[in-house]
Amino acid sequence: MKHSFHLILIVILIKKKIKVYNKKISINYVGMGKCSQLWNEIVKNI
């Protein structure tokens, strides 16, 4: 029971992170240089 709760918590955290990244990507999508810089950041954080 405790283990599955922990997994759910991780999934929620990941989803929140993805939402934040999607916002950042859509904001920076205009400048392709900024966008690729952002992708490097995402890859580093994963």
C-alpha positions, 0 to 999 in steps of 0.5 A: 500500500505504501509503495503504490502511494509512493509511485502515485506521488512520483507520477504526480510530480513528473506530470507537474514538471512536464506541465511547467516545461510545456509552459516554458517551451511554448513561451520560448518557442519563438526563439529557436536558439532559446528552445534548443537551450531549454531542451539541453536543460531538460535533458540535464534535469532528467 
